[in-house]
């Protein structure tokens, strides 16, 4: 049952990753066009510059959830890598429940009023030629942290499965061991 739930989370994560890849490509095209316009045609658009930041915000805010499930998030690897698989899974579970979820919930609920105020005031860019509807990009803050909360449940399930599969002694995934190198065997 837990494996199917984990697979569900991973499928959603793959789709989100592909969508973010397209957003990143759009951002690259936007930056390229902005640079060409600015340096070759001596023309600049405030709207294009703001769009760079908005696309960048989408990639970063939504990419947090994708990075979590792909194990691409930041951690202290020089300590973590030496631990047994079971210990790593336990650290991930405790870290998610005690640190990630409370912080994500705090930012989610704390940002709702911020977005509501931007929406009620019909906040737009202060720069002439800037983008309207700034509340849309601000609305991405609670949305992205809701996605992070959702993905952290999947990450916890993934680590519960890893914890259950590894025995009490666990197995080391140490890259320095001889059996980690193909063609080499460990000598007793």
C-alpha positions in Angstrom: 0.0 0.0 0.0 2.7 2.5 0.9 4.6 1.6 -2.2 1.6 2.6 -4.4 1.2 5.8 -2.5 4.9 6.6 -3.0 4.6 5.8 -6.7 1.7 8.2 -6.9 3.8 11.0 -5.4 6.7 10.2 -7.7 4.5 10.4 -10.8 3.2 13.8 -9.7 6.8 14.8 -9.1 7.9 13.8 -12.6 5.1 15.8 -14.2 5.9 18.8 -12.1 9.6 18.4 -13.0 8.7 18.4 -16.7 6.5 21.4 -16.4 9.3 23.3 -14.5 11.7 22.3 -17.2 9.5 24.0 -19.8 9.2 27.1 -17.5 13.0 27.1 -17.3 13.3 27.0 -21.1 10.8 29.9 -21.3 12.9 31.8 -18.8 16.1 31.2 -20.9 14.4 32.4 -24.1 13.1 35.5 -22.3 16.6 36.3 -20.9 18.1 35.7 -24.3 15.6 38.0 -26.1 16.1 40.7 -23.4 19.9 40.6 -23.8 19.6 40.8 -27.6 17.2 43.7 -27.4 19.2 45.5 -24.9 22.7 45.1 -26.3 22.1 44.9 -30.1 19.1 47.1 -30.6 19.6 49.4 -27.5 16.0 48.7 -26.5 14.8 47.4 -23.1 11.5 46.3 -21.8 10.7 46.5 -18.1 8.0 43.9 -18.6 10.5 41.4 -20.0 12.9 42.0 -17.1 10.1 41.5 -14.6 9.0 38.4 -16.5 12.5 37.0 -15.9 12.0 37.4 -12.2 8.5 35.9 -12.3 9.7 32.8 -14.2 12.7 32.5 -11.9 10.3 32.6 -8.9 8.2 29.9 -10.4 11.2 27.6 -11.0 12.6 28.2 -7.5 9.4 28.0 -5.5 7.9 25.0 -7.3 11.3 23.4 -7.7 11.7 23.0 -4.0 9.1 20.2 -4.0 10.6 18.5 -7.0 14.1 18.6 -5.4 12.8 17.1 -2.2 11.4 14.0 -3.7 14.5 13.7 -6.0 16.8 13.9 -3.1 18.3 17.1 -4.6 17.8 19.2 -1.5 20.7 20.6 0.6 22.0 18.6 3.6 25.3 18.0 5.4 26.5 15.2 3.1 29.9 14.7 4.6 28.1 13.4 7.8 25.0 11.9 6.1 26.9 9.8 3.6 28.6 7.8 6.3 25.4 6.6 7.9 23.6 3.4 7.4 20.5 3.4 5.1 18.2 2.9 8.1 19.7 5.8 9.9 19.5 8.0 6.8 15.8 7.2 6.5 15.2 7.9 10.2 17.0 11.2 9.9 14.9 12.1 6.8 11.6 11.2 8.6 12.5 13.2 11.8 13.8 16.1 9.8 10.7 16.3 7.6 8.2 16.0 10.5 10.1 18.2 13.0 11.6 20.9 10.7 10.3 20.9 7.2 6.6 20.5 7.9 6.4 23.2 10.6 8.3 25.7 8.6 6.3 25.0 5.4 3.0 25.3 7.4 4.3 28.6 8.9 5.1 30.1 5.5 1.9 28.7 4.0 -0.4 30.2 6.6 1.7 33.4 7.0 1.7 34.2 3.3 -2.1 33.9 2.8 -2.7 37.4 4.3 0.2 38.8 2.2 -1.4 37.4 -1.0 -4.9 38.5 0.0 -3.7 42.1 0.6 -2.0 42.1 -2.8 -5.2 40.9 -4.5 -7.5 43.3 -2.7 -5.3 46.3 -3.5 -4.9 45.1 -7.2 -1.2 45.4 -6.8 0.8 46.0 -9.9 4.4 46.8 -10.7 5.5 50.3 -9.7 7.7 50.6 -12.8 6.3 52.1 -16.0 5.8 49.3 -18.4 5.9 46.7 -15.7 3.6 43.7 -15.3 0.1 44.0 -13.9 -1.4 41.4 -11.5 1.6 41.1 -9.1 -0.7 39.2 -6.7 -0.5 36.2 -9.1 3.2 35.7 -8.5 2.7 36.4 -4.8 0.0 33.7 -4.9 2.6 31.3 -5.9 4.1 31.4 -2.4 1.3 29.7 -0.5 0.7 27.4 -3.5 4.3 26.3 -3.7 4.5 25.6 0.1 1.2 23.7 -0.1 2.9 21.6 -2.8 5.9 21.2 -0.5 3.7 20.0 2.3 2.1 17.6 -0.1 5.5 16.3 -1.3 6.9 16.1 2.2 4.2 13.5 3.0 5.4 11.5 0.0 9.0 11.9 1.1 8.1 10.7 4.5 6.3 7.7 3.1 9.3 7.0 0.8 11.6 7.0 3.9 9.3 4.8 5.9 9.5 2.2 3.1 13.3 2.5 3.1 13.4 2.2 6.9 11.2 -0.9 6.9 13.1 -2.6 4.1 16.5 -2.1 5.7 17.2 -4.4 8.6 18.1 -3.3 12.1 21.8 -3.3 11.2 21.1 -1.6 7.9 23.5 -1.6 5.0 26.0 1.1 4.2 26.0 3.0 1.0 29.5 4.2 1.4 31.2 5.1 -1.9 34.6 4.4 -0.5 34.0 0.7 0.0 35.6 -1.7 -2.4 32.4 -3.4 -3.3 31.0 -0.1 -4.5 33.5 -0.1 -7.3 32.6 -2.4 -10.2 35.2 -5.2 -10.7 36.7 -4.9 -7.3 36.0 -7.2 -4.4 36.5 -6.6 -0.8 39.3 -8.7 0.8 38.7 -10.1 4.3 
